[in-house]
Amino acid sequence: MMEFFRLLKWELFRMYARPRTYIGFAVFLLVEGLVLFLLSRPSIQRGLQNWIENVAGGFDHFFSGLTLAFILVGGTVFLLGAPFLSLVSGDIVAKESEDGNLRLLLARPVSRLRLLMVKYVACQIYALSLFLFISSSALVVGIIERGWGGGYVVMTPEMPHASVFEWGEGLERFYLMPLFLVVSYLPLTSFAFMLSCMRIKPAAATITTLAVVMADFVLANFPLFPLFKEYRDWFVTPRMQMWVYSQYQDIPWPKVVENWAWLVGIGLTGFVLGWMSFERRDIKS
Protein backbone atom coordinates (compact mmCIF):
# COMPACT_ATOMS: atom_id res chain seq x y z
CA MET A 1 0.00 0.00 0.00
CA MET A 2 2.83 2.42 0.83
CA GLU A 3 4.38 1.65 -2.55
CA PHE A 4 1.07 2.56 -4.23
CA PHE A 5 0.94 5.95 -2.50
CA ARG A 6 4.59 6.60 -3.30
CA LEU A 7 3.90 5.95 -7.00
CA LEU A 8 0.77 8.09 -6.80
CA LYS A 9 2.76 10.97 -5.31
CA TRP A 10 5.22 10.91 -8.20
CA GLU A 11 2.45 10.54 -10.76
CA LEU A 12 0.71 13.64 -9.37
CA PHE A 13 4.02 15.50 -9.34
CA ARG A 14 4.55 14.67 -13.02
CA MET A 15 0.96 15.52 -13.90
CA TYR A 16 0.98 18.95 -12.26
CA ALA A 17 4.42 19.73 -13.70
CA ARG A 18 2.94 19.76 -17.21
CA PRO A 19 1.72 23.18 -18.40
CA ARG A 20 -1.28 21.64 -20.22
CA THR A 21 -2.66 20.49 -16.86
CA TYR A 22 -3.43 24.11 -15.99
CA ILE A 23 -5.17 25.05 -19.24
CA GLY A 24 -8.59 24.27 -17.75
CA PHE A 25 -7.90 26.44 -14.69
CA ALA A 26 -6.83 29.42 -16.81
CA VAL A 27 -9.67 29.12 -19.31
CA PHE A 28 -12.27 29.00 -16.54
CA LEU A 29 -10.99 32.30 -15.13
CA LEU A 30 -11.45 33.88 -18.57
CA VAL A 31 -14.94 32.42 -19.02
CA GLU A 32 -15.82 33.42 -15.46
CA GLY A 33 -14.95 37.02 -16.26
CA LEU A 34 -17.06 36.91 -19.42
CA VAL A 35 -20.09 35.47 -17.61
CA LEU A 36 -19.72 38.03 -14.82
CA PHE A 37 -19.67 40.82 -17.41
CA LEU A 38 -22.85 39.49 -19.04
CA LEU A 39 -24.57 39.18 -15.67
CA SER A 40 -23.84 42.85 -15.01
CA ARG A 41 -25.97 43.93 -18.00
CA PRO A 42 -29.14 45.79 -16.89
CA SER A 43 -31.55 43.51 -18.77
CA ILE A 44 -30.05 40.36 -17.24
CA GLN A 45 -29.97 42.01 -13.81
CA ARG A 46 -33.70 42.75 -14.08
CA GLY A 47 -34.40 39.15 -15.08
CA LEU A 48 -32.40 37.82 -12.12
CA GLN A 49 -34.16 40.20 -9.76
CA ASN A 50 -37.61 39.15 -10.94
CA TRP A 51 -36.70 35.45 -10.67
CA ILE A 52 -35.21 35.72 -7.17
CA GLU A 53 -38.11 37.84 -5.95
CA ASN A 54 -40.55 35.20 -7.22
CA VAL A 55 -38.84 32.13 -5.73
CA ALA A 56 -37.32 33.51 -2.53
CA GLY A 57 -38.14 37.17 -2.01
CA GLY A 58 -35.57 39.75 -0.98
CA PHE A 59 -33.27 40.25 -3.96
CA ASP A 60 -30.50 41.98 -2.01
CA HIS A 61 -30.41 39.17 0.58
CA PHE A 62 -30.63 36.17 -1.72
CA PHE A 63 -28.53 37.45 -4.62
CA SER A 64 -25.46 36.75 -2.54
CA GLY A 65 -21.91 35.73 -3.33
CA LEU A 66 -23.01 32.08 -3.07
CA THR A 67 -25.89 32.51 -5.50
CA LEU A 68 -23.64 34.31 -7.98
CA ALA A 69 -20.96 31.60 -7.56
CA PHE A 70 -23.45 28.85 -8.38
CA ILE A 71 -24.60 30.72 -11.49
CA LEU A 72 -20.97 30.91 -12.62
CA VAL A 73 -20.31 27.23 -11.92
CA GLY A 74 -23.61 25.84 -13.18
CA GLY A 75 -23.33 27.72 -16.45
CA THR A 76 -19.77 26.66 -17.27
CA VAL A 77 -18.99 23.34 -15.57
CA PHE A 78 -20.05 21.10 -18.48
CA LEU A 79 -18.54 23.43 -21.07
CA LEU A 80 -15.16 23.38 -19.31
CA GLY A 81 -15.21 20.10 -17.42
CA ALA A 82 -15.72 17.84 -20.43
CA PRO A 83 -12.83 19.04 -22.65
CA PHE A 84 -10.19 19.43 -19.97
CA LEU A 85 -10.95 16.20 -18.13
CA SER A 86 -10.86 14.48 -21.53
CA LEU A 87 -7.52 16.14 -22.25
CA VAL A 88 -5.84 14.99 -19.04
CA SER A 89 -7.40 11.50 -18.91
CA GLY A 90 -6.78 10.84 -22.60
CA ASP A 91 -3.21 12.03 -22.25
CA ILE A 92 -2.11 10.20 -19.12
CA VAL A 93 -1.17 6.84 -20.70
CA ALA A 94 -1.09 7.66 -24.42
CA LYS A 95 1.42 10.47 -23.86
CA GLU A 96 3.76 8.07 -22.05
CA SER A 97 3.60 5.76 -25.07
CA GLU A 98 4.11 8.61 -27.53
CA ASP A 99 7.17 9.85 -25.62
CA GLY A 100 8.59 6.33 -25.28
CA ASN A 101 8.40 6.33 -21.48
CA LEU A 102 6.29 3.19 -21.02
CA ARG A 103 9.20 0.79 -21.41
CA LEU A 104 11.15 2.75 -18.82
CA LEU A 105 8.20 2.75 -16.39
CA LEU A 106 7.57 -1.00 -16.81
CA ALA A 107 11.27 -1.81 -16.37
CA ARG A 108 10.68 -1.30 -12.66
CA PRO A 109 9.15 -4.09 -10.54
CA VAL A 110 5.59 -2.81 -10.94
CA SER A 111 2.69 -4.61 -12.60
CA ARG A 112 0.75 -3.05 -15.45
CA LEU A 113 -2.42 -3.15 -13.32
CA ARG A 114 -0.81 -1.19 -10.49
CA LEU A 115 0.59 1.34 -12.96
CA LEU A 116 -2.86 1.89 -14.47
CA MET A 117 -4.52 2.09 -11.05
CA VAL A 118 -2.09 4.83 -10.02
CA LYS A 119 -2.79 6.79 -13.19
CA TYR A 120 -6.56 6.29 -12.90
CA VAL A 121 -6.63 7.53 -9.31
CA ALA A 122 -4.48 10.50 -10.38
CA CYS A 123 -7.14 11.37 -13.00
CA GLN A 124 -9.83 11.44 -10.31
CA ILE A 125 -7.68 13.60 -8.04
CA TYR A 126 -7.17 16.01 -10.93
CA ALA A 127 -10.95 16.08 -11.50
CA LEU A 128 -11.51 16.93 -7.83
CA SER A 129 -8.86 19.65 -7.91
CA LEU A 130 -10.38 21.16 -11.07
CA PHE A 131 -13.91 21.23 -9.65
CA LEU A 132 -12.69 22.60 -6.32
CA PHE A 133 -10.82 25.34 -8.16
CA ILE A 134 -13.85 26.17 -10.30
CA SER A 135 -16.10 26.34 -7.22
CA SER A 136 -13.64 28.26 -5.01
CA SER A 137 -12.66 30.82 -7.64
CA ALA A 138 -16.34 31.41 -8.46
CA LEU A 139 -17.07 31.90 -4.75
CA VAL A 140 -14.19 34.38 -4.39
CA VAL A 141 -15.53 36.36 -7.34
CA GLY A 142 -19.05 36.17 -5.91
CA ILE A 143 -17.93 37.45 -2.50
CA ILE A 144 -15.93 40.29 -4.09
CA GLU A 145 -18.97 41.24 -6.18
CA ARG A 146 -21.79 40.70 -3.64
CA GLY A 147 -20.09 40.47 -0.24
CA TRP A 148 -20.08 37.85 2.52
CA GLY A 149 -23.30 36.45 3.94
CA GLY A 150 -26.88 36.40 2.75
CA GLY A 151 -29.06 33.67 1.32
CA TYR A 152 -28.47 31.04 -1.35
CA VAL A 153 -30.92 30.30 -4.16
CA VAL A 154 -30.39 27.40 -6.59
CA MET A 155 -32.43 26.44 -9.62
CA THR A 156 -31.50 24.40 -12.70
CA PRO A 157 -33.60 22.79 -15.48
CA GLU A 158 -33.04 19.39 -13.80
CA MET A 159 -34.56 20.55 -10.49
CA PRO A 160 -38.34 20.40 -9.90
CA HIS A 161 -38.26 23.62 -7.86
CA ALA A 162 -35.81 26.13 -6.45
CA SER A 163 -33.83 25.42 -3.28
CA VAL A 164 -33.41 28.21 -0.72
CA PHE A 165 -30.79 28.19 2.05
CA GLU A 166 -29.22 30.62 4.46
CA TRP A 167 -25.48 31.27 4.19
CA GLY A 168 -24.13 28.55 6.53
CA GLU A 169 -26.09 25.64 5.10
CA GLY A 170 -25.73 27.06 1.60
CA LEU A 171 -21.93 27.07 1.93
CA GLU A 172 -22.00 23.39 2.97
CA ARG A 173 -24.19 22.49 0.00
CA PHE A 174 -22.01 24.51 -2.36
CA TYR A 175 -18.89 22.57 -1.36
CA LEU A 176 -20.73 19.27 -1.54
CA MET A 177 -21.10 19.99 -5.24
CA PRO A 178 -17.45 19.24 -6.30
CA LEU A 179 -17.65 15.76 -4.73
CA PHE A 180 -20.84 14.99 -6.66
CA LEU A 181 -19.24 16.35 -9.83
CA VAL A 182 -16.28 13.97 -9.58
CA VAL A 183 -18.63 10.97 -9.45
CA SER A 184 -20.84 12.42 -12.18
CA TYR A 185 -17.88 12.72 -14.57
CA LEU A 186 -16.54 9.21 -13.92
CA PRO A 187 -17.90 7.90 -17.28
CA LEU A 188 -16.10 10.67 -19.16
CA THR A 189 -12.74 10.32 -17.40
CA SER A 190 -12.95 6.52 -17.62
CA PHE A 191 -13.77 6.50 -21.33
CA ALA A 192 -10.86 8.85 -22.09
CA PHE A 193 -8.61 6.73 -19.87
CA MET A 194 -9.73 3.55 -21.67
CA LEU A 195 -8.83 5.06 -25.05
CA SER A 196 -5.51 6.27 -23.65
CA CYS A 197 -4.60 2.66 -22.77
CA MET A 198 -4.93 1.63 -26.42
CA ARG A 199 -2.58 2.28 -29.33
CA ILE A 200 -3.82 5.79 -29.97
CA LYS A 201 -2.45 9.31 -30.00
CA PRO A 202 -3.33 11.54 -27.01
CA ALA A 203 -5.16 14.04 -29.23
CA ALA A 204 -7.22 11.26 -30.81
CA ALA A 205 -8.24 9.95 -27.37
CA THR A 206 -9.35 13.44 -26.30
CA ILE A 207 -11.25 14.23 -29.50
CA THR A 208 -12.97 10.83 -29.60
CA THR A 209 -14.10 11.21 -26.00
CA LEU A 210 -15.52 14.66 -26.67
CA ALA A 211 -17.25 13.44 -29.84
CA VAL A 212 -18.95 10.57 -28.00
CA VAL A 213 -20.01 12.74 -25.04
CA MET A 214 -21.35 15.53 -27.26
CA ALA A 215 -23.23 13.04 -29.44
CA ASP A 216 -24.81 11.55 -26.32
CA PHE A 217 -25.71 15.04 -25.08
CA VAL A 218 -27.27 16.10 -28.40
CA LEU A 219 -29.33 12.92 -28.70
CA ALA A 220 -30.47 13.15 -25.09
CA ASN A 221 -31.67 16.74 -25.69
CA PHE A 222 -32.99 16.29 -29.22
CA PRO A 223 -36.20 18.30 -29.79
CA LEU A 224 -38.14 15.11 -30.58
CA PHE A 225 -36.78 13.36 -27.51
CA PRO A 226 -40.11 13.55 -25.56
CA LEU A 227 -41.52 11.09 -28.12
CA PHE A 228 -39.23 8.34 -26.80
CA LYS A 229 -38.69 9.18 -23.14
CA GLU A 230 -38.49 5.49 -22.29
CA TYR A 231 -34.97 5.49 -23.82
CA ARG A 232 -33.66 8.24 -21.54
CA ASP A 233 -31.84 5.75 -19.31
CA TRP A 234 -29.80 4.62 -22.33
CA PHE A 235 -27.92 7.94 -22.37
CA VAL A 236 -25.06 8.81 -20.05
CA THR A 237 -25.04 12.62 -20.03
CA PRO A 238 -28.45 12.94 -18.30
CA ARG A 239 -27.02 10.86 -15.45
CA MET A 240 -23.92 13.07 -15.45
CA GLN A 241 -26.20 16.07 -14.80
CA MET A 242 -27.47 14.54 -11.58
CA TRP A 243 -24.75 16.27 -9.55
CA VAL A 244 -27.52 18.82 -8.96
CA TYR A 245 -28.99 16.39 -6.40
CA SER A 246 -26.45 17.92 -4.01
CA GLN A 247 -28.33 21.23 -4.29
CA TYR A 248 -31.85 19.92 -3.67
CA GLN A 249 -33.63 21.29 -0.62
CA ASP A 250 -33.79 17.71 0.65
CA ILE A 251 -31.20 15.49 -0.99
CA PRO A 252 -32.96 12.41 -2.49
CA TRP A 253 -30.40 9.87 -1.23
CA PRO A 254 -32.11 6.77 -2.77
CA LYS A 255 -31.89 8.42 -6.21
CA VAL A 256 -28.31 9.51 -5.47
CA VAL A 257 -27.27 5.95 -4.62
CA GLU A 258 -29.01 4.55 -7.71
CA ASN A 259 -27.42 7.14 -9.98
CA TRP A 260 -23.97 6.70 -8.42
CA ALA A 261 -24.21 2.92 -8.90
CA TRP A 262 -24.71 3.47 -12.64
CA LEU A 263 -21.93 6.05 -12.89
CA VAL A 264 -19.41 4.02 -10.89
CA GLY A 265 -20.35 0.89 -12.85
CA ILE A 266 -19.79 2.66 -16.17
CA GLY A 267 -16.54 4.13 -14.89
CA LEU A 268 -15.15 0.82 -13.65
CA THR A 269 -16.17 -0.86 -16.92
CA GLY A 270 -14.11 1.71 -18.81
CA PHE A 271 -11.13 1.11 -16.52
CA VAL A 272 -11.35 -2.69 -16.89
CA LEU A 273 -11.61 -2.48 -20.69
CA GLY A 274 -8.62 -0.16 -20.76
CA TRP A 275 -6.64 -2.50 -18.52
CA MET A 276 -7.47 -5.53 -20.68
CA SER A 277 -6.35 -3.65 -23.78
CA PHE A 278 -3.15 -2.48 -22.09
CA GLU A 279 -2.28 -5.99 -20.90
CA ARG A 280 -2.40 -7.24 -24.50
CA ARG A 281 -0.10 -4.52 -25.84
CA ASP A 282 3.48 -5.28 -26.83
CA ILE A 283 5.25 -2.34 -25.25
CA LYS A 284 8.67 -3.42 -26.55
CA SER A 285 7.76 -2.97 -30.19
Residue pairs with C-beta under 8 A, 6 or more apart in sequence:
4 114
4 117
4 118
7 110
7 114
7 115
7 118
8 118
8 121
8 122
11 118
11 119
11 122
12 122
12 125
15 21
15 88
15 92
15 122
15 126
20 87
20 88
20 91
21 88
21 126
23 84
23 87
24 80
24 81
24 83
24 84
24 85
24 87
24 88
24 130
25 130
25 133
27 80
27 84
28 76
28 80
28 133
28 134
28 137
29 137
31 76
31 79
31 80
32 72
32 76
32 137
32 138
32 141
35 71
35 72
35 75
35 76
36 72
36 141
36 145
38 44
39 45
39 48
39 68
39 71
48 59
48 63
49 59
49 63
51 155
52 58
52 59
52 62
52 63
52 67
52 153
53 59
55 153
55 155
55 161
55 162
55 164
56 62
56 151
56 153
56 162
56 164
58 151
60 150
61 150
61 151
62 150
62 151
62 152
62 153
62 164
63 146
63 150
63 153
64 142
64 146
64 147
64 149
64 150
64 151
64 152
64 167
64 170
65 139
65 142
65 143
65 144
65 145
65 146
65 147
65 148
65 150
66 139
66 142
66 150
66 151
66 152
66 167
66 170
66 171
66 174
67 142
67 146
67 150
67 151
67 152
67 153
67 154
68 138
68 141
68 142
68 145
68 146
69 135
69 138
69 139
69 141
69 142
69 143
69 174
70 138
70 152
70 154
70 174
70 247
72 138
72 141
72 142
73 134
73 135
73 138
73 177
74 156
76 134
77 131
77 134
77 181
78 241
80 134
81 127
81 130
81 131
81 134
81 181
81 185
81 188
82 185
82 188
82 210
82 213
82 214
83 206
83 210
84 130
85 123
85 126
85 127
85 130
85 185
85 188
85 189
85 192
86 188
86 189
86 192
86 205
86 206
86 209
86 210
86 213
87 206
88 123
88 126
89 123
89 188
89 189
89 190
89 192
89 193
89 196
89 209
90 192
90 193
90 195
90 196
90 202
90 205
90 206
90 208
90 209
91 196
91 202
91 205
91 206
92 119
92 122
92 123
92 193
92 196
93 102
93 116
93 119
93 193
93 196
93 197
93 274
93 278
94 195
94 196
94 197
94 198
94 200
94 201
94 202
94 204
94 205
95 196
95 202
96 102
96 105
97 199
97 283
98 201
98 202
102 283
103 283
103 284
105 115
106 112
106 115
106 283
112 275
112 278
112 279
113 275
113 279
116 197
116 271
116 274
116 275
116 278
119 193
120 190
120 193
120 271
123 189
123 193
124 182
124 186
124 189
127 181
127 182
127 185
127 189
128 178
128 179
128 182
131 177
131 178
131 181
131 182
132 178
134 178
135 174
135 175
135 177
135 178
139 174
148 167
149 167
150 167
151 164
151 165
151 166
151 167
151 170
152 163
152 164
152 165
152 166
152 167
152 169
152 170
152 171
152 173
152 174
153 162
153 163
153 164
154 162
154 163
154 165
154 173
154 244
154 247
155 161
155 162
155 163
156 244
156 247
158 241
158 242
158 244
159 244
159 247
159 248
161 249
163 173
163 247
163 248
163 249
164 249
165 173
173 246
173 247
176 246
177 243
177 246
177 247
179 246
180 242
180 243
180 245
180 246
181 243
183 243
183 260
183 263
183 264
184 239
184 240
184 241
184 242
184 243
184 263
185 240
186 263
186 264
186 266
186 267
187 236
187 239
187 240
187 263
187 266
187 267
187 270
188 209
188 213
188 240
189 267
190 266
190 267
190 268
190 269
190 270
190 271
190 274
191 209
191 212
191 213
191 270
192 205
192 206
192 209
193 270
193 271
193 274
194 270
194 271
194 273
194 274
194 277
195 204
195 205
195 208
195 209
195 274
196 202
196 205
196 274
197 274
197 275
197 277
197 278
197 281
198 205
198 274
198 277
198 278
198 281
199 281
200 208
213 236
213 237
216 235
216 236
216 237
217 237
219 225
219 235
220 232
220 235
220 237
220 238
225 232
232 238
236 266
239 259
239 262
239 263
240 263
242 255
242 256
242 259
245 251
245 252
245 255
245 256
245 259
